[in-house]
Amino acid sequence: MATKERQVEYYVIEKKFWENSDKPNVEEPFHEIIDILSEVVQFELIDKMYQLKKDKSAYLCFFKQETNLNSKIFTGLFKSGVKNYRPDLMDILTGAERSNPKGWNEADAELTHFCIKICQKEIVLLLEKNGNGITINQFINYVKNFLRQVAKRNNENVKYSIITSQIPKDNFFDELAKLKRTQIAEIYVDKSILGKGALEFANRTTTVKNDVVLTMKAQPNESITDTLMEIGKKIGRVDYGIRKIRIFGKDGDNHKVAFDSSFLTKKSIIEAELNPSTGVVITPNILTELTYLAEQIK
């Protein structure tokens, strides 16, 4: 059977309480995600559809707890579609063409599989990376939308933000700790930070690239390793906007060393079986693979 490699990314999902809440700025595991998804999956199809952006919508196809495991693991599937052009179809043997029967509001159904593990101190999300599927930000926006809906229906107030952080490989901090001296760091942050706090450039950033680069330099003969250890814990978190860090320093032999955190985030590659007629990933197969990866998380 034909297979295709699929990349899996790892995220920790938390909630951060607002200033006007009972626990201002406190961060806790976002346990509510299980109840929200368990409720949404039972909605009528039209009610669980959500417009991710102007021409893209998605819905939670299914969500369930895996049984007969030593761990508390849930698996799920999103289906999404992007409205696009409708070119004519051509027979590759004869060259004959015909009109595309796809309707104006129809799109190819893209699958994005995911797995959630409830660990002792955190909630870990394993998300299939599908270029045409949904991203981590779209996943969280979907959850936030229905979190607000359910809270409103139950006359409850949501006084926290949902934040995610991409899990670094174990060797990210190891590589940083190996440096005798860290001299320079380039911190890549989302340009949205220009519209926050005292900067307030939100209306003047349309011509600015998505990433803004902040350069941090150590004082002569000093090191900024400890500072970068703290910053490294926040890579990928939406509320901080830090995308990656590029680090320059010297190792124990005084050799120059440079590395990029984007190459040191935890990812896995799995072989997903494909439906021979549609070329679409076979869901039970990829969920088995995701569940196995989740079980390895301690």
Secondary structure as the mmCIF struct_conf table of DSSP 4:
data_model
#
loop_
_struct_conf.conf_type_id
_struct_conf.id
_struct_conf.beg_label_comp_id
_struct_conf.beg_label_asym_id
_struct_conf.beg_label_seq_id
_struct_conf.end_label_comp_id
_struct_conf.end_label_asym_id
_struct_conf.end_label_seq_id
STRN STRN1 THR A 3 PHE A 17
TURN_TY1_P TURN_TY1_P1 GLU A 19 ASN A 20
BEND BEND1 SER A 21 LYS A 23
TURN_TY1_P TURN_TY1_P2 PRO A 24 ASN A 25
STRN STRN2 GLU A 27 PRO A 29
TURN_TY1_P TURN_TY1_P3 HIS A 31 HIS A 31
HELX_RH_AL_P HELX_RH_AL_P1 GLU A 32 VAL A 40
TURN_TY1_P TURN_TY1_P4 VAL A 41 GLN A 42
BEND BEND2 PHE A 43 PHE A 43
HELX_RH_AL_P HELX_RH_AL_P2 LEU A 45 LYS A 48
STRN STRN3 TYR A 50 LYS A 53
TURN_TY1_P TURN_TY1_P5 LYS A 54 ASP A 55
STRN STRN4 LYS A 56 GLN A 65
HELX_LH_PP_P HELX_LH_PP_P1 GLU A 66 THR A 67
BEND BEND3 ASN A 68 ASN A 68
BEND BEND4 ASN A 70 SER A 71
STRN STRN5 LYS A 72 VAL A 82
HELX_LH_PP_P HELX_LH_PP_P2 PRO A 87 ASP A 88
STRN STRN6 LEU A 89 MET A 90
TURN_TY1_P TURN_TY1_P6 ILE A 92 THR A 94
STRN STRN7 GLU A 97 ARG A 98
TURN_TY1_P TURN_TY1_P7 TRP A 104 ASN A 105
HELX_LH_PP_P HELX_LH_PP_P3 ASP A 108 ALA A 109
STRN STRN8 GLU A 110 ILE A 118
BEND BEND5 GLN A 120 LYS A 121
STRN STRN9 ILE A 123 LYS A 129
TURN_TY1_P TURN_TY1_P8 GLY A 131 ASN A 132
BEND BEND6 GLY A 133 GLY A 133
HELX_RH_AL_P HELX_RH_AL_P3 ILE A 136 ARG A 153
TURN_TY1_P TURN_TY1_P9 ASN A 154 ASN A 155
STRN STRN10 TYR A 160 GLN A 166
HELX_LH_PP_P HELX_LH_PP_P4 ILE A 167 ILE A 167
STRN STRN11 PRO A 168 PRO A 168
HELX_LH_PP_P HELX_LH_PP_P5 LYS A 169 LYS A 169
HELX_RH_AL_P HELX_RH_AL_P4 ASP A 170 LYS A 178
BEND BEND7 LYS A 180 LYS A 180
STRN STRN12 ARG A 181 ASP A 190
HELX_RH_3T_P HELX_RH_3T_P1 LYS A 191 GLY A 195
BEND BEND8 LYS A 196 LYS A 196
TURN_TY1_P TURN_TY1_P10 GLY A 197 LEU A 199
HELX_RH_3T_P HELX_RH_3T_P2 ALA A 202 ARG A 204
TURN_TY1_P TURN_TY1_P11 THR A 206 THR A 207
BEND BEND9 VAL A 208 VAL A 208
BEND BEND10 ASN A 210 ASN A 210
STRN STRN13 ASP A 211 LYS A 217
HELX_LH_PP_P HELX_LH_PP_P6 ALA A 218 GLN A 219
TURN_TY1_P TURN_TY1_P12 PRO A 220 ASN A 221
HELX_RH_AL_P HELX_RH_AL_P5 THR A 225 GLY A 232
TURN_TY1_P TURN_TY1_P13 LYS A 233 GLY A 236
TURN_TY1_P TURN_TY1_P14 VAL A 238 GLY A 241
STRN STRN14 ILE A 242 LYS A 250
TURN_TY1_P TURN_TY1_P15 GLY A 252 ASP A 253
BEND BEND11 ASN A 254 ASN A 254
STRN STRN15 LYS A 256 ASP A 260
HELX_RH_3T_P HELX_RH_3T_P3 SER A 261 PHE A 263
BEND BEND12 LEU A 264 LEU A 264
STRN STRN16 THR A 265 THR A 265
STRN STRN17 LYS A 267 GLU A 273
STRN STRN18 LEU A 274 LEU A 274
TURN_TY1_P TURN_TY1_P16 PRO A 276 THR A 278
HELX_LH_PP_P HELX_LH_PP_P7 VAL A 280 VAL A 280
STRN STRN19 VAL A 281 VAL A 281
HELX_LH_PP_P HELX_LH_PP_P8 ILE A 282 ILE A 282
HELX_RH_AL_P HELX_RH_AL_P6 THR A 283 GLU A 295
TURN_TY1_P TURN_TY1_P17 GLN A 296 GLN A 296
#
